[in-house]
Amino acid sequence: MIITRTPFRMSFFGGGTDFSGFYDEHGGAVLSTTFDKYCYVTVRHLPRFFEYKNHFTYSKEEKVNSLEEIQHPAIRNAMKFLGMEEIRLTYESDLPARSGLGTSSSFAVGMLEAFYALKGKYADKRRLADDAIYLERVLCAEAGGIQDQIAASFGGFNRINFSREGYSVNPVIISPERKSALNDRLMLFFTGFSRFSSDIQKTTEKSMKDKTAQLLEMLRLVDDAEKILTDENSSLDEFGKLLDYTWRLKRGISGGISTDSIDAQYDAAMKAGALGGKLLGAGGGGFLLFYVPPEKQAAVREALSGQLYVPFKFESEGTKVIFYEID
């Protein structure tokens, strides 16, 4: 039996520049972190005592004999890709799917790591990221960028650069005290709405060709935000204000990114004292992240009392096997 634990990510700046249609020509970068909310994938070989050969439990339950019968596209394609047979797989998560935190990519990474381990093979973090990108973007033909798979694999607070030649993962070097201070000023709320990221990404990709100027500005903000974090003399409040600016830029890319309800929640938090924030992920629902000075956090929680507040801490390990036992 193999159990993997893979973190979810939150992206602060640069989202949208991780699409090949943009970074192949202009380059791209995101500033993001993983945090202590995870998905868990348990995989073992299915004993041959059943009328079915494969058993999968996620939001649904599947019992099938052939790979072609598998309804979940990522499971079906991953099993074909790695030649897996007679598998029992269970997926569990700390947070809901389709919530803007890269949950599908975290699942893909964790599943691939579990499959490799079950085959007795070691796959490093870059291999897992590359394979997860190939699985989701090529084999499953899902629209989207490539930051989620990389963040889930590597873990940590990073600047990830993209180009036609590939990508690089560069840890943001700041003191533990400053990193903790930033963490303490970030507040996460569930909006109560979820949509399939790929559906929104399709619309976003179509509109990107006409939004190059906005995306170039969002790319520039990655540099500005990193400078704020790494300069001990800069106020972290400036990071919060930049979040507000990048959110307003992102809303202008596609009409499907925000909704009237999300806009109302965002405005309520800003009036209560948040300095900035953004909707995480492709848009249309999920989690709102805010930068809030400590003395204003009670007021923001009151303003968003109808939404679920989710405390969190940054994490730095990325995906890992937490249980390994092969008969």
VOPAGU-2260 file (C-alpha; in pm, 1 decimal, decimal comma):
REM VOPAGU-2260
SITE   aa  ch    i         X         Y         Z
SITE  MET   A    0       0,0       0,0       0,0
SITE  ILE   A    1     116,1     350,1     -86,8
SITE  ILE   A    2     -17,6     676,7      57,2
SITE  THR   A    3      92,5    1010,4     -83,0
SITE  ARG   A    4      25,9    1355,9      58,5
SITE  THR   A    5      29,0    1650,3    -181,5
SITE  PRO   A    6     -25,3    2015,9     -84,8
SITE  PHE   A    7    -252,4    2270,8    -248,9
SITE  ARG   A    8    -115,5    2599,3    -374,2
SITE  MET   A    9    -208,4    2964,7    -371,6
SITE  SER   A   10     -78,7    3186,7    -648,3
SITE  PHE   A   11     -18,6    3552,8    -563,9
SITE  PHE   A   12     110,5    3708,1    -886,3
SITE  GLY   A   13     165,1    3615,5   -1249,6
SITE  GLY   A   14    -131,8    3385,2   -1305,6
SITE  GLY   A   15    -210,0    3365,1   -1676,8
SITE  THR   A   16     154,2    3405,1   -1781,5
SITE  ASP   A   17     200,8    3028,2   -1731,8
SITE  PHE   A   18      11,6    2951,0   -2054,7
SITE  SER   A   19     238,7    2836,9   -2336,1
SITE  GLY   A   20      62,4    3072,7   -2576,5
SITE  PHE   A   21     198,6    3360,8   -2369,7
SITE  TYR   A   22     531,7    3249,5   -2222,1
SITE  ASP   A   23     661,8    3101,5   -2548,2
SITE  GLU   A   24     674,3    3456,2   -2682,6
SITE  HIS   A   25     706,3    3680,1   -2378,1
SITE  GLY   A   26     831,3    3460,2   -2096,5
SITE  GLY   A   27     628,5    3416,0   -1780,3
SITE  ALA   A   28     654,9    3392,6   -1404,0
SITE  VAL   A   29     438,7    3332,2   -1099,4
SITE  LEU   A   30     490,5    3396,5    -731,4
SITE  SER   A   31     316,7    3124,7    -532,2
SITE  THR   A   32     328,0    2906,4    -223,7
SITE  THR   A   33     194,8    2573,8    -108,3
SITE  PHE   A   34      21,5    2556,2     228,1
SITE  ASP   A   35     -87,0    2302,2     487,6
SITE  LYS   A   36    -401,8    2173,1     321,6
SITE  TYR   A   37    -353,6    1848,5     133,3
SITE  CYS   A   38    -496,7    1573,6     -79,2
SITE  TYR   A   39    -421,1    1211,7       3,7
SITE  VAL   A   40    -403,9     932,2    -251,6
SITE  THR   A   41    -399,9     569,7    -134,6
SITE  VAL   A   42    -310,5     305,0    -390,8
SITE  ARG   A   43    -270,2     -72,5    -363,6
SITE  HIS   A   44    -306,5    -371,5    -590,1
SITE  LEU   A   45    -660,7    -504,9    -581,9
SITE  PRO   A   46    -680,8    -867,8    -461,8
SITE  ARG   A   47    -825,3   -1103,9    -723,8
SITE  PHE   A   48   -1136,8   -1197,4    -530,4
SITE  PHE   A   49   -1380,7    -957,7    -692,9
SITE  GLU   A   50   -1592,8    -943,0   -1004,8
SITE  TYR   A   51   -1410,6    -624,6   -1104,6
SITE  LYS   A   52   -1041,3    -553,4   -1163,5
SITE  ASN   A   53   -1017,0    -188,8   -1054,8
SITE  HIS   A   54   -1183,5       6,7    -775,8
SITE  PHE   A   55   -1168,1     386,0    -742,7
SITE  THR   A   56   -1318,1     602,9    -470,1
SITE  TYR   A   57   -1322,5     982,5    -502,2
SITE  SER   A   58   -1638,3    1196,6    -519,9
SITE  LYS   A   59   -1780,5     894,4    -700,0
SITE  GLU   A   60   -1712,7     521,9    -680,8
SITE  GLU   A   61   -1607,9     319,3    -982,7
SITE  LYS   A   62   -1574,3     -58,5   -1013,8
SITE  VAL   A   63   -1453,0    -152,1   -1361,1
SITE  ASN   A   64   -1280,1    -429,9   -1548,0
SITE  SER   A   65   -1121,4    -247,0   -1840,8
SITE  LEU   A   66    -933,9      81,7   -1848,8
SITE  GLU   A   67   -1169,7     210,7   -2116,3
SITE  GLU   A   68   -1457,3     189,2   -1867,2
SITE  ILE   A   69   -1293,1     434,8   -1625,7
SITE  GLN   A   70   -1493,5     756,8   -1614,7
SITE  HIS   A   71   -1235,1     975,4   -1438,8
SITE  PRO   A   72   -1014,0    1103,8   -1723,2
SITE  ALA   A   73    -701,7    1162,1   -1511,1
SITE  ILE   A   74    -717,0     813,8   -1354,1
SITE  ARG   A   75    -789,3     648,5   -1688,8
SITE  ASN   A   76    -506,4     823,3   -1872,1
SITE  ALA   A   77    -255,4     789,3   -1588,1
SITE  MET   A   78    -313,1     416,1   -1567,5
SITE  LYS   A   79    -263,4     381,2   -1942,2
SITE  PHE   A   80      42,8     608,2   -1931,9
SITE  LEU   A   81     219,4     407,4   -1658,8
SITE  GLY   A   82      79,2      67,4   -1743,0
SITE  MET   A   83    -111,4      17,3   -1417,2
SITE  GLU   A   84    -347,9    -277,0   -1368,9
SITE  GLU   A   85    -568,2    -419,9   -1091,6
SITE  ILE   A   86    -565,0    -106,9    -875,4
SITE  ARG   A   87    -763,5      12,9    -576,2
SITE  LEU   A   88    -731,5     391,5    -543,8
SITE  THR   A   89    -884,9     621,6    -283,8
SITE  TYR   A   90    -874,6    1002,6    -293,6
SITE  GLU   A   91    -934,9    1223,4      10,1
SITE  SER   A   92    -890,9    1596,3      48,5
SITE  ASP   A   93    -880,1    1867,1     315,6
SITE  LEU   A   94   -1056,2    2112,3      81,6
SITE  PRO   A   95   -1322,1    2080,3    -190,2
SITE  ALA   A   96   -1241,9    2025,6    -556,1
SITE  ARG   A   97   -1294,6    2303,1    -812,4
SITE  SER   A   98   -1200,5    2564,4    -555,0
SITE  GLY   A   99    -915,3    2752,8    -724,8
SITE  LEU   A  100    -631,7    2592,7    -529,1
SITE  GLY   A  101    -495,7    2361,9    -795,6
SITE  THR   A  102    -675,1    2061,0    -645,3
SITE  SER   A  103    -693,9    1862,3    -969,3
SITE  SER   A  104    -323,3    1906,9   -1034,5
SITE  SER   A  105    -235,4    1812,9    -676,5
SITE  PHE   A  106    -437,9    1495,9    -726,7
SITE  ALA   A  107    -258,0    1425,0   -1054,1
SITE  VAL   A  108      83,2    1469,0    -891,6
SITE  GLY   A  109      -5,6    1257,9    -587,0
SITE  MET   A  110    -157,9     982,6    -799,2
SITE  LEU   A  111     144,4     962,6   -1029,4
SITE  GLU   A  112     380,3     951,0    -731,1
SITE  ALA   A  113     174,8     667,8    -579,2
SITE  PHE   A  114     173,6     474,9    -907,4
SITE  TYR   A  115     550,9     507,5    -946,0
SITE  ALA   A  116     602,5     394,4    -586,4
SITE  LEU   A  117     373,6      93,7    -634,3
SITE  LYS   A  118     588,1      -4,9    -931,8
SITE  GLY   A  119     896,7      23,9    -709,8
SITE  LYS   A  120    1026,0     328,2    -898,9
SITE  TYR   A  121    1143,1     665,2    -766,5
SITE  ALA   A  122    1028,0     977,6    -947,8
SITE  ASP   A  123    1184,0    1309,4    -847,4
SITE  LYS   A  124     984,6    1629,9    -818,6
SITE  ARG   A  125    1061,7    1751,2   -1170,1
SITE  ARG   A  126     960,2    1417,5   -1320,3
SITE  LEU   A  127     630,7    1428,0   -1130,0
SITE  ALA   A  128     562,0    1786,3   -1237,1
SITE  ASP   A  129     644,4    1712,7   -1601,7
SITE  ASP   A  130     433,8    1397,4   -1605,4
SITE  ALA   A  131     139,2    1572,6   -1439,4
SITE  ILE   A  132     154,0    1852,8   -1696,7
SITE  TYR   A  133     160,8    1595,4   -1975,9
SITE  LEU   A  134    -126,2    1402,7   -1816,2
SITE  GLU   A  135    -358,0    1701,5   -1773,2
SITE  ARG   A  136    -270,5    1918,1   -2069,5
SITE  VAL   A  137    -195,7    1654,0   -2335,8
SITE  LEU   A  138    -353,8    1320,4   -2245,9
SITE  CYS   A  139    -666,9    1471,6   -2086,2
SITE  ALA   A  140    -664,5    1774,4   -2320,3
SITE  GLU   A  141    -765,7    2009,3   -2037,1
SITE  ALA   A  142    -713,6    2381,7   -2084,8
SITE  GLY   A  143    -492,0    2567,4   -1840,4
SITE  GLY   A  144    -140,8    2669,4   -1746,8
SITE  ILE   A  145     139,6    2468,1   -1590,5
SITE  GLN   A  146     204,2    2636,8   -1255,4
SITE  ASP   A  147     -21,6    2411,7   -1044,4
SITE  GLN   A  148     157,0    2085,9   -1120,2
SITE  ILE   A  149     497,5    2241,7   -1054,4
SITE  ALA   A  150     393,6    2402,2    -725,2
SITE  ALA   A  151     231,7    2081,7    -597,0
SITE  SER   A  152     539,0    1876,5    -682,5
SITE  PHE   A  153     811,3    2105,6    -549,5
SITE  GLY   A  154     628,8    2273,7    -260,7
SITE  GLY   A  155     743,8    2590,4     -86,6
SITE  PHE   A  156     728,4    2964,9    -147,1
SITE  ASN   A  157     871,3    3011,3    -496,4
SITE  ARG   A  158     910,0    3221,6    -803,0
SITE  ILE   A  159     852,7    2990,2   -1098,9
SITE  ASN   A  160     981,0    3117,7   -1434,1
SITE  PHE   A  161     849,2    2992,5   -1768,4
SITE  SER   A  162     996,3    3012,3   -2117,2
SITE  ARG   A  163     995,0    2825,4   -2444,4
SITE  GLU   A  164    1295,2    2629,0   -2312,9
SITE  GLY   A  165    1120,6    2512,1   -1994,9
SITE  TYR   A  166    1072,7    2629,0   -1637,3
SITE  SER   A  167    1279,7    2695,3   -1325,5
SITE  VAL   A  168    1175,3    2689,3    -960,4
SITE  ASN   A  169    1344,7    2953,7    -746,6
SITE  PRO   A  170    1276,1    2976,0    -371,5
SITE  VAL   A  171    1198,5    3328,0    -248,1
SITE  ILE   A  172    1469,9    3405,0       5,4
SITE  ILE   A  173    1324,2    3589,2     305,2
SITE  SER   A  174    1378,0    3557,5     679,6
SITE  PRO   A  175    1156,7    3316,2     873,0
SITE  GLU   A  176    1023,9    3611,3    1073,7
SITE  ARG   A  177     919,6    3805,8     763,9
SITE  LYS   A  178     766,2    3497,6     605,4
SITE  SER   A  179     568,5    3433,5     924,2
SITE  ALA   A  180     454,6    3796,4     933,8
SITE  LEU   A  181     324,1    3765,5     578,0
SITE  ASN   A  182     144,4    3440,2     662,4
SITE  ASP   A  183     -18,4    3607,7     963,8
SITE  ARG   A  184    -157,7    3885,4     742,7
SITE  LEU   A  185    -321,8    3658,1     487,5
SITE  MET   A  186    -681,7    3543,4     534,4
SITE  LEU   A  187    -857,8    3277,7     326,6
SITE  PHE   A  188   -1235,8    3254,2     277,7
SITE  PHE   A  189   -1444,7    3004,6      84,4
SITE  THR   A  190   -1693,6    3182,4    -141,7
SITE  GLY   A  191   -1924,3    2883,4    -157,3
SITE  PHE   A  192   -1914,1    2856,0    -533,9
SITE  SER   A  193   -1715,0    2621,6    -754,4
SITE  ARG   A  194   -1680,8    2577,5   -1127,0
SITE  PHE   A  195   -1459,1    2359,4   -1344,8
SITE  SER   A  196   -1131,6    2544,7   -1394,1
SITE  SER   A  197   -1087,4    2404,0   -1744,3
SITE  ASP   A  198   -1419,6    2555,9   -1855,3
SITE  ILE   A  199   -1308,0    2902,8   -1743,2
SITE  GLN   A  200    -956,0    2856,1   -1877,8
SITE  LYS   A  201   -1091,8    2790,1   -2227,3
SITE  THR   A  202   -1261,0    3130,7   -2227,1
SITE  THR   A  203    -955,7    3294,3   -2071,1
SITE  GLU   A  204    -717,3    3148,1   -2328,6
SITE  LYS   A  205    -933,8    3278,7   -2613,0
SITE  SER   A  206    -930,7    3630,9   -2466,7
SITE  MET   A  207    -557,2    3635,0   -2388,9
SITE  LYS   A  208    -455,0    3722,6   -2742,7
SITE  ASP   A  209    -629,6    4056,4   -2696,4
SITE  LYS   A  210    -496,9    4108,1   -2340,9
SITE  THR   A  211    -121,3    4095,5   -2393,0
SITE  ALA   A  212     -70,4    4437,5   -2232,4
SITE  GLN   A  213    -251,0    4330,3   -1912,7
SITE  LEU   A  214     -56,3    4003,9   -1895,1
SITE  LEU   A  215     275,1    4184,1   -1942,0
SITE  GLU   A  216     177,8    4412,7   -1655,2
SITE  MET   A  217      85,9    4110,9   -1440,2
SITE  LEU   A  218     426,2    3962,6   -1523,3
SITE  ARG   A  219     598,0    4283,6   -1415,3
SITE  LEU   A  220     417,0    4270,2   -1082,8
SITE  VAL   A  221     594,5    3941,9   -1002,8
SITE  ASP   A  222     921,7    4139,5    -995,9
SITE  ASP   A  223     766,1    4416,1    -783,6
SITE  ALA   A  224     617,7    4172,7    -532,2
SITE  GLU   A  225     940,8    3974,4    -500,7
SITE  LYS   A  226    1135,2    4295,7    -435,1
SITE  ILE   A  227     892,6    4390,4    -158,3
SITE  LEU   A  228     931,8    4052,3       7,9
SITE  THR   A  229    1310,4    4036,0     -14,7
SITE  ASP   A  230    1372,9    4397,7      91,6
SITE  GLU   A  231    1358,7    4398,9     471,3
SITE  ASN   A  232    1306,6    4775,8     463,6
SITE  SER   A  233     989,3    4751,6     254,8
SITE  SER   A  234     652,8    4737,5     429,0
SITE  LEU   A  235     463,8    4413,7     374,5
SITE  ASP   A  236     153,1    4628,2     335,9
SITE  GLU   A  237     277,6    4712,6     -13,2
SITE  PHE   A  238     242,5    4342,4     -99,1
SITE  GLY   A  239    -124,2    4362,7      -2,3
SITE  LYS   A  240    -182,4    4669,5    -215,3
SITE  LEU   A  241     -24,3    4494,5    -513,6
SITE  LEU   A  242    -266,3    4205,0    -465,9
SITE  ASP   A  243    -555,3    4445,0    -515,6
SITE  TYR   A  244    -395,2    4583,4    -829,9
SITE  THR   A  245    -327,9    4241,6    -986,2
SITE  TRP   A  246    -682,5    4127,2    -904,9
SITE  ARG   A  247    -829,1    4424,0   -1090,3
SITE  LEU   A  248    -603,8    4348,0   -1386,5
SITE  LYS   A  249    -707,3    3982,7   -1386,3
SITE  ARG   A  250   -1078,2    4069,2   -1375,6
SITE  GLY   A  251   -1029,4    4260,9   -1699,8
SITE  ILE   A  252    -903,5    3956,5   -1890,7
SITE  SER   A  253   -1229,7    3761,5   -1901,0
SITE  GLY   A  254   -1586,5    3818,2   -1788,5
SITE  GLY   A  255   -1602,6    3468,1   -1638,0
SITE  ILE   A  256   -1335,0    3532,7   -1377,6
SITE  SER   A  257   -1557,2    3707,7   -1123,3
SITE  THR   A  258   -1927,8    3723,1   -1033,2
SITE  ASP   A  259   -2152,6    3979,3    -866,5
SITE  SER   A  260   -2145,0    3777,5    -543,3
SITE  ILE   A  261   -1765,0    3754,6    -541,5
SITE  ASP   A  262   -1735,8    4126,8    -615,8
SITE  ALA   A  263   -1967,8    4204,0    -323,2
SITE  GLN   A  264   -1761,9    3987,6     -85,7
SITE  TYR   A  265   -1439,5    4146,7    -206,6
SITE  ASP   A  266   -1574,8    4499,7    -160,7
SITE  ALA   A  267   -1702,7    4415,0     189,3
SITE  ALA   A  268   -1359,1    4292,1     296,2
SITE  MET   A  269   -1185,6    4599,2     154,0
SITE  LYS   A  270   -1426,0    4833,5     334,7
SITE  ALA   A  271   -1359,0    4643,0     658,2
SITE  GLY   A  272    -984,3    4700,4     635,1
SITE  ALA   A  273    -824,3    4457,1     390,0
SITE  LEU   A  274    -551,9    4623,4     184,9
SITE  GLY   A  275    -590,0    4388,5    -108,9
SITE  GLY   A  276    -685,3    4042,1    -217,2
SITE  LYS   A  277    -773,0    3819,9    -506,9
SITE  LEU   A  278    -978,7    3522,4    -609,5
SITE  LEU   A  279    -751,8    3220,3    -630,0
SITE  GLY   A  280    -746,1    3005,8    -940,4
SITE  ALA   A  281    -910,3    3042,9   -1278,8
SITE  GLY   A  282   -1209,5    3233,0   -1140,9
SITE  GLY   A  283   -1582,6    3193,8   -1114,1
SITE  GLY   A  284   -1574,2    3074,3    -753,5
SITE  GLY   A  285   -1362,9    2907,0    -490,0
SITE  PHE   A  286   -1147,3    3089,7    -237,3
SITE  LEU   A  287   -1086,2    3458,2    -177,5
SITE  LEU   A  288    -747,8    3550,3     -30,6
SITE  PHE   A  289    -698,9    3882,5     149,1
SITE  TYR   A  290    -404,8    4069,3     295,0
SITE  VAL   A  291    -531,2    4219,4     621,5
SITE  PRO   A  292    -335,6    4404,6     893,0
SITE  PRO   A  293    -372,9    4224,2    1228,7
SITE  GLU   A  294    -581,0    4501,3    1385,2
SITE  LYS   A  295    -837,9    4477,9    1101,7
SITE  GLN   A  296    -879,4    4100,9    1088,2
SITE  ALA   A  297   -1169,7    4079,5    1332,5
SITE  ALA   A  298   -1360,3    4336,6    1126,8
SITE  VAL   A  299   -1294,7    4148,5     802,6
SITE  ARG   A  300   -1413,6    3821,3     957,0
SITE  GLU   A  301   -1730,6    3997,8    1068,5
SITE  ALA   A  302   -1783,1    4149,4     721,4
SITE  LEU   A  303   -1751,9    3801,8     567,9
SITE  SER   A  304   -1932,3    3616,2     845,4
SITE  GLY   A  305   -2141,3    3431,9     588,0
SITE  GLN   A  306   -1829,9    3272,9     436,6
SITE  LEU   A  307   -1612,4    2996,0     580,1
SITE  TYR   A  308   -1280,0    3125,0     714,5
SITE  VAL   A  309    -991,1    2880,4     663,6
SITE  PRO   A  310    -672,6    2937,5     869,7
SITE  PHE   A  311    -355,9    2804,3     708,2
SITE  LYS   A  312      23,4    2792,2     731,0
SITE  PHE   A  313     278,1    2789,4     450,5
SITE  GLU   A  314     443,7    2453,7     383,2
SITE  SER   A  315     768,7    2368,7     204,7
SITE  GLU   A  316     780,9    1993,3     139,0
SITE  GLY   A  317     566,3    1947,0    -168,0
SITE  THR   A  318     434,4    1603,8    -255,6
SITE  LYS   A  319     567,6    1308,1     -57,9
SITE  VAL   A  320     505,6     942,5      14,4
SITE  ILE   A  321     390,1     920,8     376,8
SITE  PHE   A  322     330,8     542,8     385,0
SITE  TYR   A  323     512,1     277,1     185,7
SITE  GLU   A  324     459,5     -94,7     228,2
SITE  ILE   A  325     497,3    -343,8     -53,4
SITE  ASP   A  326     416,7    -710,8      -0,8
